[in-house]
Every structure is written in C-alpha cells, then in structure tokens.
Amino acid sequence: MDIRSYNRDAWDKQVEQGNVWTQPVSPEVIANARRGDWSVLLTEQKSVPREWFVVRGQSDIGGLDILCLASGGGQQAPTFAAAGAHVTVLDNSPKQLERDRFVAEREGLEIVTIEGDARDLSMFADESFDLVFHPVSNLFIPEVRPIWREAFRVLRRGGILLAGFMNPAMYLFSYDALDGKEPLVAKYKLPYSDIDQMPKRELEKLIAEGSPLEHSHTLTDQIGGQLDAGFHLVAMYEDFHTHVALSQYMPTYLATRALKP
C-alpha cells in the first residue's frame, strides 16, 4: 500500500465528515489573535505555553517565518498569521489545505499552502524558517526520523521546533479497548502499525470506512531522533485524550520544544 496516497485520501474524507481537527477557526479567534490574545494546540487539550514561542529572545511572533508542518485544517496557521507571522503550511491533504485558504480568504490573511510529505522539505532552502510547528500528525507516517532531520535543516540557527505526538503506550491496546468497549489488556507489540498488526477483518473495515491508518513510533525515534538530528531538547509536557479509556491511568500525548543551536 502507498500509505501516503491512502492517508491523503483518508484525511480528505475526514474533512468531508467534519473531523474536529478539520474545522476552521472562527472570526472571533482571528480577531483576538490580531489583538495578541491567542493560543494553539500541539496535542488535544493543553494549550502550548506562550513562552515556547520565544525565538532568539523575541517573545512576539510578529514577523517570524513559521512552517506549520502537517498542520493543515484552518486552525493553527491562520491564528499565527493573524498574530503577525509569515506562515507556510505543508500538509498531505489537499482538503485540509483548502481549510487554511478558506480562513485566509475570509479574514484577509496571507498564508502559503503546499501539498507535500513532511519527510521531504526539499522545496525549502536551508534555514528558511524561525519556527516549525508540528502538531500530532506523524502517527500517519511510517518513518519519523526524516521529519526531524528536515525540520532541523530548514530552521535558522536559534530556531525552534514544537512537536506533539502520541505516547507509544497507546498502541499496546486495540481501538475497542481504548474506546472502553473491552478491557484494557495489552494486545500488540511496539512499535505498532495498523497495516502490519491489525487483524485482517478489522483492517479491512477501517479501509472500507476510509479511516486514516496509523503507526506508533518509539520514544527513541520521537525524542532521540530529534537529538540525533542536532536539536537540543529544552522543554516538554504531557497531555491526555478526552475520550480514551487509557487516559484514566496515564498521559497519552507528549509535546516537546527543541532548539536548533
């Protein structure tokens, strides 16, 4: 299976179905951002601390070049643009990018949208950006280390990578267990892949529904991969899913702030 093509179509379908991560921000959010009152999410519930956006001592994102990496959907990119940043969005889903263009046209914002693979940023020159914003999305990509290497390359010295990702422990359990439909009993080995490990009948059902297919990544690849790419990890926090049974017992997301020295 060409997982990139499949997940591109699957996320286009998520837009059509109104997935919460495909719903554009309201005019009120943009108006507030223009006044300097804004917040965004790397994970599901906890807003990213504003101090995480300080780049080379500058606390205001106005004038910064920001790459929203695999971050389409009309949410974070328009917010950054309304706050004064120069924003480029790269996403695998054409319809997710349409959401960003929709808000940009509605609000008179300038946002560059590019369809592409987060593992390949060859359309950008070295040191093109001050900040890369990469919310939970690399679970839809089989290999995560190329993302960190490319993010490091396109960032300027002193630039910041903000990334959100799934706690790999999530993938020990079946989707039914995570949904509370059966006991939380470990079923899979890590690292996990829907394609390689999900029972055939369940996988066929997901594909028939057009649901995106997922991959877990080890912490060695998620955090160690950032360090190996050259980043300095300077902050992190954990967060929880709102409707996942495992959240009763442990955090299910991580977010990291990494510096290109």
Backbone hydrogen bonds in HBPLUS format (Angstrom, degrees):
<---DONOR---> <-ACCEPTOR-->    atom                        ^
c    i                          cat <-CA-CA->   ^        H-A-AA   ^      H-
h    n   atom  resd res      DA  || num        DHA   H-A  angle D-A-AA Bond
n    s   type  num  typ     dist DA aas  dist angle  dist       angle   num
A0006-TYR N   A0002-ASP O   2.94 MM   4  6.19 166.4  1.96 158.6 163.2     1
A0007-ASN N   A0003-ILE O   2.89 MM   4  5.93 172.6  1.90 149.2 151.7     2
A0008-ARG N   A0004-ARG O   2.93 MM   4  6.05 142.6  2.07 142.9 153.7     3
A0009-ASP N   A0005-SER O   3.15 MM   4  6.41 164.9  2.17 151.1 153.1     4
A0010-ALA N   A0006-TYR O   2.88 MM   4  6.14 153.1  1.95 147.7 156.8     5
A0011-TRP N   A0007-ASN O   2.89 MM   4  5.93 156.2  1.95 141.4 146.3     6
A0012-ASP N   A0008-ARG O   3.05 MM   4  6.30 147.2  2.16 142.3 151.7     7
A0013-LYS N   A0009-ASP O   3.02 MM   4  6.32 148.0  2.12 141.5 149.9     8
A0014-GLN N   A0010-ALA O   2.96 MM   4  6.33 141.7  2.11 138.0 149.2     9
A0015-VAL N   A0011-TRP O   3.08 MM   4  6.36 147.0  2.19 143.4 150.4    10
A0016-GLU N   A0012-ASP O   3.23 MM   4  6.61 156.9  2.29 143.1 148.5    11
A0017-GLN N   A0013-LYS O   2.92 MM   4  6.19 141.5  2.07 145.2 156.5    12
A0019-ASN N   A0014-GLN O   3.03 MM   5  5.36 170.8  2.04 153.5 153.1    13
A0018-GLY N   A0015-VAL O   3.13 MM   3  5.20 156.9  2.19 102.9 110.1    14
A0022-THR N   A0019-ASN O   2.83 MM   3  5.39 155.5  1.89 126.8 128.5    15
A0025-VAL N   A0074-GLY O   2.91 MM  49  6.27 154.0  1.98 162.5 154.1    16
A0029-VAL N   A0026-SER O   3.12 MM   3  5.33 124.5  2.45 101.9 114.6    17
A0030-ILE N   A0026-SER O   3.34 MM   4  6.75 157.3  2.40 148.9 154.4    18
A0031-ALA N   A0027-PRO O   2.88 MM   4  6.13 159.5  1.92 150.4 156.4    19
A0032-ASN N   A0028-GLU O   2.95 MM   4  6.12 160.8  1.98 148.5 153.3    20
A0033-ALA N   A0029-VAL O   2.96 MM   4  6.18 155.0  2.03 144.1 151.3    21
A0034-ARG N   A0030-ILE O   2.98 MM   4  6.24 151.2  2.06 149.5 156.6    22
A0035-ARG N   A0032-ASN O   2.96 MM   3  5.13 134.8  2.17  99.5 112.7    23
A0037-ASP N   A0032-ASN O   2.86 MM   5  5.03 154.2  1.93 147.7 139.0    24
A0036-GLY N   A0033-ALA O   2.92 MM   3  4.89 158.3  1.97 103.9 110.3    25
A0048-VAL N   A0040-VAL O   3.02 MM   8  6.07 167.4  2.03 164.8 167.9    26
A0136-VAL N   A0042-LEU O   3.18 MM  94  6.32 159.8  2.22 163.9 162.2    27
A0052-TRP N   A0049-PRO O   2.96 MM   3  5.52 155.7  2.02 114.4 122.1    28
A0053-PHE N   A0050-ARG O   2.99 MM   3  5.65 164.8  2.02 118.9 123.8    29
A0054-VAL N   A0051-GLU O   3.29 MM   3  5.47 168.2  2.31 108.7 110.7    30
A0055-VAL N   A0058-GLN O   3.07 MM   3  5.20 151.6  2.15 141.8 140.8    31
A0058-GLN N   A0055-VAL O   2.87 MM   3  5.20 166.7  1.89 119.9 122.5    32
A0064-LEU N   A0061-ILE O   2.95 MM   3  5.40 165.6  1.98 135.0 138.0    33
A0063-GLY N   A0084-GLY O   2.84 MM  21  5.95 167.4  1.85 129.0 128.0    34
A0086-HIS N   A0064-LEU O   2.76 MM  22  5.93 168.1  1.77 162.2 166.2    35
A0130-ASP N   A0065-ASP O   2.79 MM  65  5.28 161.9  1.82 144.4 150.7    36
A0131-LEU N   A0065-ASP O   3.29 MM  66  6.64 151.6  2.38 154.7 154.9    37
A0066-ILE N   A0086-HIS O   2.83 MM  20  6.08 164.4  1.86 159.6 164.9    38
A0088-THR N   A0066-ILE O   2.94 MM  22  6.30 157.0  2.00 164.1 171.3    39
A0067-LEU N   A0131-LEU O   2.92 MM  64  6.36 161.6  1.96 159.8 165.5    40
A0133-PHE N   A0067-LEU O   2.83 MM  66  6.15 164.3  1.85 157.0 162.0    41
A0068-CYS N   A0088-THR O   2.76 MM  20  6.12 167.0  1.78 165.5 169.0    42
A0090-LEU N   A0068-CYS O   3.01 MM  22  6.30 163.9  2.04 157.8 160.7    43
A0069-LEU N   A0133-PHE O   2.85 MM  64  5.87 144.8  1.97 138.9 150.3    44
A0070-ALA N   A0090-LEU O   2.65 MM  20  5.61 143.3  1.78 157.1 169.1    45
A0073-GLY N   A0096-GLN O   3.08 MM  23  4.49 134.5  2.30 125.7 117.2    46
A0079-THR N   A0076-GLN O   3.07 MM   3  5.17 116.2  2.49  99.6 115.7    47
A0080-PHE N   A0076-GLN O   2.95 MM   4  6.28 160.2  1.99 161.9 167.1    48
A0081-ALA N   A0077-ALA O   2.95 MM   4  6.19 162.7  1.99 154.6 159.9    49
A0082-ALA N   A0078-PRO O   2.87 MM   4  6.01 157.8  1.92 146.6 152.2    50
A0083-ALA N   A0079-THR O   3.08 MM   4  6.30 136.0  2.28 138.3 150.0    51
A0083-ALA N   A0080-PHE O   3.08 MM   3  5.04 126.9  2.38  92.9 107.3    52
A0085-ALA N   A0080-PHE O   3.07 MM   5  5.57 165.6  2.09 146.7 142.1    53
A0084-GLY N   A0081-ALA O   2.98 MM   3  5.14 159.0  2.02 105.7 111.7    54
A0112-VAL N   A0087-VAL O   3.06 MM  25  6.40 171.8  2.07 154.4 154.7    55
A0089-VAL N   A0112-VAL O   2.74 MM  23  6.15 161.0  1.77 163.7 170.1    56
A0114-ILE N   A0089-VAL O   2.79 MM  25  6.09 152.7  1.87 165.7 173.4    57
A0091-ASP N   A0114-ILE O   3.08 MM  23  6.59 152.0  2.16 157.1 165.9    58
A0116-GLY N   A0091-ASP O   2.95 MM  25  5.63 154.6  2.02 121.2 129.0    59
A0097-LEU N   A0093-SER O   3.15 MM   4  6.47 155.8  2.21 151.3 157.7    60
A0098-GLU N   A0094-PRO O   2.96 MM   4  6.27 139.9  2.12 139.3 151.1    61
A0099-ARG N   A0095-LYS O   3.24 MM   4  6.53 139.3  2.41 136.1 144.7    62
A0099-ARG N   A0096-GLN O   3.13 MM   3  5.22 128.6  2.40  95.9 108.7    63
A0100-ASP N   A0097-LEU O   3.10 MM   3  5.20 119.8  2.48  97.0 111.0    64
A0101-ARG N   A0097-LEU O   3.05 MM   4  6.43 160.4  2.09 151.6 156.9    65
A0102-PHE N   A0098-GLU O   2.80 MM   4  5.97 148.6  1.90 146.1 155.3    66
A0103-VAL N   A0099-ARG O   3.17 MM   4  6.47 161.2  2.21 147.0 149.8    67
A0104-ALA N   A0100-ASP O   2.95 MM   4  6.15 163.0  1.98 150.2 155.7    68
A0105-GLU N   A0101-ARG O   2.91 MM   4  6.05 161.9  1.94 150.3 153.9    69
A0106-ARG N   A0102-PHE O   2.95 MM   4  6.11 161.9  1.98 147.6 153.4    70
A0107-GLU N   A0103-VAL O   2.88 MM   4  5.94 152.8  1.95 152.8 158.8    71
A0108-GLY N   A0104-ALA O   2.85 MM   4  5.57 114.4  2.29 139.0 151.8    72
A0109-LEU N   A0104-ALA O   2.84 MM   5  4.44 157.7  1.89 132.3 137.6    73
A0120-ASP N   A0117-ASP O   2.91 MM   3  5.52 166.7  1.93 123.5 128.0    74
A0124-PHE N   A0121-LEU O   2.90 MM   3  5.74 167.3  1.92 128.0 131.8    75
A0127-GLU N   A0153-ARG O   2.99 MM  26  6.30 168.5  2.00 141.5 143.5    76
A0128-SER N   A0154-VAL O   2.66 MM  26  5.22 126.8  1.94 123.1 135.7    77
A0129-PHE N   A0154-VAL O   2.89 MM  25  6.06 158.2  1.93 161.1 164.4    78
A0156-ARG N   A0129-PHE O   2.78 MM  27  5.86 149.9  1.87 178.6 170.0    79
A0160-ILE N   A0130-ASP O   3.06 MM  30  6.55 152.2  2.14 145.6 149.5    80
A0132-VAL N   A0160-ILE O   2.87 MM  28  6.36 157.7  1.92 158.2 165.4    81
A0162-LEU N   A0132-VAL O   2.86 MM  30  6.18 171.8  1.87 174.9 177.7    82
A0134-HIS N   A0162-LEU O   2.77 MM  28  5.97 170.6  1.78 168.5 171.4    83
A0164-GLY N   A0134-HIS O   2.95 MM  30  6.41 152.1  2.02 151.8 149.7    84
A0140-PHE N   A0137-SER O   3.12 MM   3  6.02 171.0  2.13 125.0 127.5    85
A0141-ILE N   A0138-ASN O   3.14 MM   3  5.13 161.1  2.17 108.6 110.2    86
A0215-HIS N   A0139-LEU O   2.64 MM  76  4.96 135.6  1.83 140.7 155.0    87
A0147-ILE N   A0144-VAL O   2.97 MM   3  5.43 133.3  2.19 111.7 124.2    88
A0149-ARG N   A0145-ARG O   3.10 MM   4  6.42 163.9  2.13 157.2 161.6    89
A0150-GLU N   A0146-PRO O   2.98 MM   4  6.06 162.7  2.01 147.3 151.8    90
A0151-ALA N   A0147-ILE O   2.90 MM   4  6.04 157.6  1.95 147.4 154.3    91
A0152-PHE N   A0148-TRP O   2.96 MM   4  6.10 158.9  2.00 147.7 152.9    92
A0153-ARG N   A0149-ARG O   3.05 MM   4  6.29 154.6  2.12 142.3 149.3    93
A0154-VAL N   A0150-GLU O   3.06 MM   4  6.30 161.5  2.09 155.3 158.2    94
A0155-LEU N   A0151-ALA O   3.20 MM   4  6.23 126.8  2.50 141.1 152.9    95
A0159-GLY N   A0156-ARG O   2.83 MM   3  5.19 145.7  1.95 138.3 137.7    96
A0158-GLY N   A0260-LYS O   2.68 MM 102  5.26 156.8  1.73 165.6 170.4    97
A0260-LYS N   A0159-GLY O   2.92 MM 101  5.38 164.9  1.94 155.8 156.7    98
A0161-LEU N   A0258-ALA O   2.83 MM  97  5.09 165.3  1.86 151.2 156.0    99
A0258-ALA N   A0161-LEU O   2.90 MM  97  5.09 165.0  1.92 150.8 155.7   100
A0163-ALA N   A0256-THR O   3.03 MM  93  5.33 163.7  2.06 149.8 154.9   101
A0256-THR N   A0163-ALA O   2.81 MM  93  5.33 156.7  1.87 153.2 161.3   102
A0165-PHE N   A0254-LEU O   2.87 MM  89  5.49 159.6  1.91 160.5 163.8   103
A0254-LEU N   A0165-PHE O   2.87 MM  89  5.49 157.6  1.92 162.7 166.2   104
A0167-ASN N   A0252-THR O   2.89 MM  85  4.96 174.7  1.89 124.6 123.0   105
A0170-MET N   A0167-ASN O   3.00 MM   3  5.96 167.3  2.02 131.5 134.4   106
A0171-TYR N   A0168-PRO O   2.99 MM   3  5.75 150.8  2.08 121.5 127.3   107
A0172-LEU N   A0169-ALA O   3.15 MM   3  5.57 168.8  2.16 117.4 118.6   108
A0173-PHE N   A0170-MET O   3.46 MM   3  6.29 170.0  2.47 117.9 120.6   109
A0187-LYS N   A0172-LEU O   2.59 MM  15  5.68 174.4  1.59 170.7 170.7   110
A0188-TYR N   A0172-LEU O   3.05 MM  16  4.83 163.1  2.08 124.9 129.6   111
A0178-LEU N   A0174-SER O   3.03 MM   4  6.38 160.5  2.07 152.1 157.4   112
A0179-ASP N   A0175-TYR O   2.91 MM   4  6.09 142.0  2.05 142.4 153.1   113
A0181-LYS N   A0176-ASP O   2.78 MM   5  5.09 149.0  1.87 167.1 159.2   114
A0180-GLY N   A0177-ALA O   3.00 MM   3  5.04 158.0  2.05 103.5 110.2   115
A0245-ALA N   A0178-LEU O   2.71 MM  67  5.06 166.4  1.73 147.2 148.0   116
A0185-VAL N   A0183-PRO O   2.95 MM   2  5.70 118.3  2.34 111.4  94.6   117
A0216-SER N   A0192-TYR O   2.82 MM  24  5.04 167.7  1.83 139.4 143.1   118
A0197-GLN N   A0193-SER O   2.88 MM   4  5.77 156.6  1.93 159.7 164.6   119
A0194-ASP N   A0214-GLU O   3.02 MM  20  5.68 174.5  2.03 162.5 162.4   120
A0198-MET N   A0194-ASP O   3.17 MM   4  5.00 151.1  2.26 121.5 129.1   121
A0202-GLU N   A0199-PRO O   3.01 MM   3  5.46 116.7  2.43 110.8 125.6   122
A0203-LEU N   A0199-PRO O   2.93 MM   4  6.17 161.5  1.96 159.8 165.9   123
A0204-GLU N   A0200-LYS O   2.86 MM   4  6.03 163.5  1.88 155.3 159.6   124
A0205-LYS N   A0201-ARG O   3.08 MM   4  6.28 145.0  2.21 138.3 147.4   125
A0206-LEU N   A0202-GLU O   3.01 MM   4  6.35 158.4  2.06 149.3 154.4   126
A0207-ILE N   A0203-LEU O   2.94 MM   4  6.21 165.0  1.97 156.7 160.5   127
A0208-ALA N   A0204-GLU O   2.89 MM   4  6.01 156.2  1.95 142.2 149.1   128
A0209-GLU N   A0205-LYS O   2.99 MM   4  6.20 143.4  2.13 144.1 153.6   129
A0210-GLY N   A0206-LEU O   3.02 MM   4  6.20 115.3  2.46 133.2 150.1   130
A0211-SER N   A0206-LEU O   3.01 MM   5  5.36 161.7  2.04 156.1 153.0   131
A0210-GLY N   A0207-ILE O   2.94 MM   3  4.87 142.3  2.08  96.7 108.7   132
A0221-ASP N   A0218-THR O   3.10 MM   3  5.23 125.4  2.41  96.2 108.8   133
A0222-GLN N   A0218-THR O   2.83 MM   4  6.14 157.4  1.88 147.8 155.4   134
A0223-ILE N   A0219-LEU O   2.81 MM   4  5.44 160.5  1.85 137.5 143.9   135
A0224-GLY N   A0219-LEU O   3.24 MM   5  6.71 160.9  2.28 146.9 152.4   136
A0225-GLY N   A0220-THR O   2.91 MM   5  6.37 108.9  2.43 127.8 146.4   137
A0226-GLN N   A0223-ILE O   3.10 MM   3  5.29 126.2  2.41 100.3 113.3   138
A0227-LEU N   A0223-ILE O   3.18 MM   4  6.59 159.6  2.23 150.8 156.0   139
A0228-ASP N   A0224-GLY O   2.81 MM   4  6.04 160.3  1.84 152.5 158.2   140
A0229-ALA N   A0225-GLY O   3.02 MM   4  6.10 138.3  2.20 134.5 144.8   141
A0231-PHE N   A0226-GLN O   3.08 MM   5  5.58 149.2  2.18 159.2 149.7   142
A0230-GLY N   A0227-LEU O   3.00 MM   3  5.25 149.2  2.10 103.9 113.6   143
A0232-HIS N   A0259-LEU O   2.87 MM  27  5.06 156.8  1.92 144.1 152.0   144
A0259-LEU N   A0232-HIS O   2.82 MM  27  5.06 164.0  1.84 145.2 147.5   145
A0234-VAL N   A0257-ARG O   2.87 MM  23  5.76 163.9  1.90 159.0 164.5   146
A0235-ALA N   A0257-ARG O   3.32 MM  22  5.01 140.4  2.49 141.5 139.2   147
A0257-ARG N   A0235-ALA O   2.82 MM  22  5.01 156.1  1.88 147.9 142.9   148
A0237-TYR N   A0255-ALA O   2.99 MM  18  5.37 148.3  2.10 140.5 147.6   149
A0255-ALA N   A0237-TYR O   2.86 MM  18  5.37 147.8  1.96 162.9 162.1   150
A0239-ASP N   A0253-TYR O   3.19 MM  14  4.93 153.6  2.27 118.9 120.5   151
A0252-THR N   A0239-ASP O   2.92 MM  13  6.19 138.1  2.10 144.9 158.1   152
A0253-TYR N   A0239-ASP O   3.03 MM  14  4.93 147.2  2.14 141.5 135.0   153
A0247-SER N   A0244-VAL O   2.96 MM   3  5.66 151.6  2.04 120.0 127.9   154
A0248-GLN N   A0245-ALA O   3.11 MM   3  5.91 169.7  2.12 122.3 125.6   155
A0249-TYR N   A0246-LEU O   2.92 MM   3  5.60 163.1  1.94 121.2 126.7   156
A0250-MET N   A0246-LEU O   3.19 MM   4  6.41 145.3  2.32 150.5 160.6   157
